[in-house]
């Protein structure tokens, strides 16, 4: 009788242990997470950078910031004003592009002042990297990027992908968006969820001016009447507290805020 070949362990059993010669399998128990160590992320998807107030690390960080950083030792009210000017009140227009079906999608954004009376010649485009400098700056500025800016999107696909990649903690911070024309058509047709389901604290929804323009009844009403119908529709769906603004396109300026 020919000798039997040694048993070759299947790669499918990497998560199991072999007991005795009868090759019984028992699934390994997952390692329990050490609850004494803080998680790097909160349940809402945002980073957890909290330090215990009485910990040695907090004392070292506070002392270092107060002695070595002229910016961080300023009063909190002054720092907040600086952060507002640095990362807030911008129109951030996001676009996704690809050179083919098999090519990766490349994200890019155009940033400009939110208010049209700003001097574009002296405008310095922010990089929104301030929150990466240190733990304290992350705590004080990361939420402002979403709360104080208006986000516009080139096409419904761009908006869908961008929202899908945002953690729930980030989506809860977004207050103002400019919606593409084709996305608003899907929304009004019932093919997209309510904005308050995706963005629970939304306060302003910007609508492309093409929406009321193509919604006019031929020879029956004016553009203002068509705009009012759009406003009434959105407020009925999203609530009276939501403000409806207007924008021309991603390359144009918002007409209202």
C-alpha positions as CSV (number, residue, x, y, z in Angstrom):
1,X,0.0,0.0,0.0
2,X,1.4,3.3,-1.1
3,X,2.2,5.8,1.7
4,X,-0.4,8.5,2.1
5,X,0.6,12.0,1.3
6,X,0.8,14.3,4.3
7,X,-2.3,16.3,4.9
8,X,-2.1,19.7,3.3
9,X,-3.8,22.3,5.3
10,X,-6.2,24.3,3.2
11,X,-5.8,28.1,3.1
12,X,-9.5,28.3,3.9
13,X,-8.6,27.1,7.4
14,X,-6.3,29.9,8.4
15,X,-8.9,31.1,10.9
16,X,-9.3,27.7,12.5
17,X,-7.2,25.3,14.7
18,X,-6.8,21.6,14.2
19,X,-7.5,19.4,17.2
20,X,-6.0,15.9,17.3
21,X,-5.7,13.4,14.4
22,X,-9.4,13.6,13.5
23,X,-9.0,17.1,12.1
24,X,-11.8,18.7,14.1
25,X,-11.9,22.4,13.7
26,X,-12.7,25.0,16.2
27,X,-13.0,28.7,15.3
28,X,-10.6,31.0,17.0
29,X,-12.2,33.6,19.3
30,X,-11.6,37.1,18.2
31,X,-9.3,39.1,20.4
32,X,-11.1,41.3,22.8
33,X,-10.4,45.0,22.4
34,X,-8.6,46.7,25.3
35,X,-11.3,49.0,26.6
36,X,-8.7,51.0,28.6
37,X,-7.3,52.4,25.4
38,X,-9.3,55.1,23.7
39,X,-10.6,54.4,20.2
40,X,-9.0,56.5,17.4
41,X,-12.5,57.1,15.9
42,X,-15.8,57.9,17.5
43,X,-19.0,56.1,16.5
44,X,-19.9,58.9,14.1
45,X,-16.7,58.4,12.1
46,X,-14.7,61.5,13.3
47,X,-11.3,61.3,15.0
48,X,-11.2,61.0,18.8
49,X,-8.4,63.3,19.9
50,X,-9.7,64.0,23.4
51,X,-7.2,63.9,26.3
52,X,-8.1,63.6,29.9
53,X,-8.0,67.0,31.5
54,X,-5.8,65.9,34.4
55,X,-3.6,63.6,32.5
56,X,0.2,64.2,32.2
57,X,-0.1,64.5,28.5
58,X,-2.6,67.3,28.8
59,X,-0.4,69.2,31.2
60,X,2.6,68.8,29.0
61,X,0.6,69.9,25.9
62,X,-1.0,72.9,27.6
63,X,2.3,74.1,29.0
64,X,4.1,73.7,25.6
65,X,1.3,75.6,23.7
66,X,1.2,78.4,26.2
67,X,5.0,78.9,26.2
68,X,6.0,78.1,22.6
69,X,3.1,79.0,20.4
70,X,2.1,82.7,20.2
71,X,-1.0,81.7,18.3
72,X,-2.3,79.0,20.6
73,X,-1.8,81.1,23.7
74,X,-4.2,83.8,22.5
75,X,-7.6,84.0,24.1
76,X,-10.1,81.5,22.6
77,X,-12.4,84.2,21.2
78,X,-9.5,85.7,19.2
79,X,-8.4,82.3,18.0
80,X,-11.9,81.5,16.8
81,X,-12.0,84.6,14.7
82,X,-8.7,83.7,13.1
83,X,-9.9,80.2,12.4
84,X,-13.1,81.6,10.9
85,X,-11.2,83.8,8.4
86,X,-8.7,81.0,7.7
87,X,-11.1,78.1,6.9
88,X,-14.6,79.6,6.7
89,X,-16.9,81.5,4.3
90,X,-15.7,79.9,1.1
91,X,-17.5,78.4,-1.9
92,X,-16.0,75.0,-2.4
93,X,-16.9,73.5,-5.8
94,X,-16.1,69.8,-6.1
95,X,-15.7,67.9,-9.3
96,X,-14.8,64.3,-10.1
97,X,-13.2,63.3,-13.4
98,X,-11.9,60.1,-15.1
99,X,-10.2,59.4,-18.4
100,X,-12.0,56.1,-18.9
101,X,-14.1,53.4,-17.2
102,X,-11.0,51.6,-16.0
103,X,-9.3,54.8,-14.8
104,X,-9.5,56.0,-11.2
105,X,-11.8,58.9,-10.4
106,X,-9.8,62.0,-9.6
107,X,-11.2,64.6,-7.2
108,X,-10.5,68.3,-7.5
109,X,-12.0,71.4,-6.0
110,X,-12.3,75.1,-6.8
111,X,-12.3,77.5,-3.9
112,X,-13.3,81.1,-3.9
113,X,-14.7,83.7,-1.5
114,X,-18.3,83.0,-0.6
115,X,-19.4,86.6,-0.9
116,X,-19.0,88.2,-4.4
117,X,-17.8,91.6,-3.0
118,X,-14.5,90.0,-2.0
119,X,-11.4,91.1,-3.8
120,X,-10.4,88.1,-6.0
121,X,-7.0,89.6,-6.9
122,X,-5.8,89.4,-3.3
123,X,-7.6,86.2,-2.4
124,X,-5.3,83.4,-1.2
125,X,-6.7,80.0,-1.8
126,X,-6.8,78.0,1.5
127,X,-5.5,74.5,1.7
128,X,-7.7,73.5,4.6
129,X,-4.8,71.7,6.3
130,X,-4.8,73.7,9.5
131,X,-6.4,70.9,11.4
132,X,-3.4,68.7,10.8
133,X,-0.9,71.0,12.6
134,X,-1.6,69.7,16.1
135,X,-4.3,68.1,18.3
136,X,-5.6,71.4,19.7
137,X,-6.0,72.9,16.2
138,X,-7.9,69.8,15.1
139,X,-10.3,70.2,17.9
140,X,-10.9,73.9,17.2
141,X,-11.0,73.9,13.4
142,X,-12.0,70.6,11.9
143,X,-15.7,71.2,12.4
144,X,-15.5,74.7,10.9
145,X,-14.5,73.4,7.5
146,X,-18.0,71.8,7.1
147,X,-20.1,74.3,9.1
148,X,-18.9,77.6,7.6
149,X,-18.5,76.8,3.9
150,X,-20.9,76.2,1.0
151,X,-20.3,73.1,-1.1
152,X,-21.1,72.9,-4.8
153,X,-20.9,69.8,-7.0
154,X,-20.3,69.2,-10.7
155,X,-23.0,66.7,-11.5
156,X,-25.3,64.4,-9.5
157,X,-22.7,61.6,-9.6
158,X,-20.1,63.8,-7.9
159,X,-22.6,64.8,-5.1
160,X,-23.6,61.1,-4.6
161,X,-20.0,59.9,-4.3
162,X,-19.0,62.8,-2.0
163,X,-21.8,62.3,0.4
164,X,-21.3,58.6,0.5
165,X,-17.6,59.1,1.5
166,X,-18.5,61.4,4.4
167,X,-18.8,60.1,7.9
168,X,-22.1,60.7,9.7
169,X,-20.3,63.1,12.1
170,X,-19.1,65.2,9.1
171,X,-22.5,65.1,7.4
172,X,-24.1,66.4,10.6
173,X,-21.9,69.5,10.4
174,X,-22.8,70.6,6.8
175,X,-25.1,73.6,6.7
176,X,-25.1,74.8,3.1
177,X,-24.9,73.1,-0.3
178,X,-25.4,74.1,-4.0
179,X,-27.2,71.3,-5.8
180,X,-26.6,70.4,-9.5
181,X,-29.4,70.8,-11.9
182,X,-29.7,67.1,-12.8
183,X,-29.7,66.1,-9.1
184,X,-32.6,68.4,-8.4
185,X,-34.5,66.8,-11.2
186,X,-34.0,63.4,-9.6
187,X,-34.9,64.8,-6.2
188,X,-38.2,66.4,-7.4
189,X,-39.0,63.2,-9.2
190,X,-38.7,61.1,-6.0
191,X,-35.5,59.3,-7.1
192,X,-33.3,60.8,-4.3
193,X,-33.7,60.9,-0.5
194,X,-34.6,64.0,1.4
195,X,-31.7,66.3,2.1
196,X,-32.3,66.2,5.8
197,X,-31.9,62.5,5.8
198,X,-28.4,62.8,4.3
199,X,-27.5,66.1,6.0
200,X,-29.4,66.2,9.3
201,X,-28.6,69.8,10.1
202,X,-28.9,71.4,6.6
203,X,-29.9,75.1,6.7
204,X,-29.5,76.2,3.1
205,X,-30.1,74.4,-0.2
206,X,-28.9,76.2,-3.3
207,X,-30.9,75.5,-6.5
208,X,-29.6,76.0,-10.0
209,X,-31.4,78.8,-11.8
210,X,-32.1,76.4,-14.7
211,X,-34.6,74.5,-12.5
212,X,-37.2,77.3,-12.3
213,X,-36.3,78.5,-15.8
214,X,-37.3,75.2,-17.4
215,X,-40.2,74.8,-15.0
216,X,-42.1,77.8,-16.3
217,X,-45.5,77.1,-17.8
218,X,-45.3,78.5,-21.3
219,X,-47.1,81.8,-21.5
220,X,-48.8,81.3,-18.1
221,X,-46.4,82.6,-15.5
222,X,-43.1,84.4,-14.8
223,X,-39.8,83.2,-13.6
224,X,-40.5,84.5,-10.1
225,X,-43.7,82.3,-10.0
226,X,-41.7,79.3,-11.1
227,X,-39.0,80.0,-8.4
228,X,-41.7,80.2,-5.8
229,X,-43.1,76.8,-6.7
230,X,-39.6,75.3,-6.3
231,X,-39.3,77.0,-2.9
232,X,-42.7,75.8,-1.7
233,X,-41.8,72.2,-2.9
234,X,-38.5,72.1,-1.0
235,X,-39.9,73.7,2.2
236,X,-42.8,71.2,2.1
237,X,-40.3,68.3,2.0
238,X,-37.5,69.6,4.2
239,X,-39.2,72.0,6.6
240,X,-39.9,75.7,6.8
241,X,-36.6,76.4,8.5
242,X,-34.6,75.5,5.4
243,X,-33.5,78.5,3.3
244,X,-33.6,78.1,-0.5
245,X,-30.9,80.0,-2.4
246,X,-30.1,80.2,-6.1
247,X,-26.9,79.7,-8.0
248,X,-26.1,79.9,-11.7
249,X,-23.6,77.1,-12.1
250,X,-20.4,75.8,-10.6
251,X,-18.4,78.5,-12.4
252,X,-20.8,81.3,-11.5
253,X,-21.4,83.1,-8.3
254,X,-24.3,82.3,-5.9
255,X,-27.1,84.8,-6.3
256,X,-28.2,84.6,-2.6
257,X,-26.9,83.1,0.5
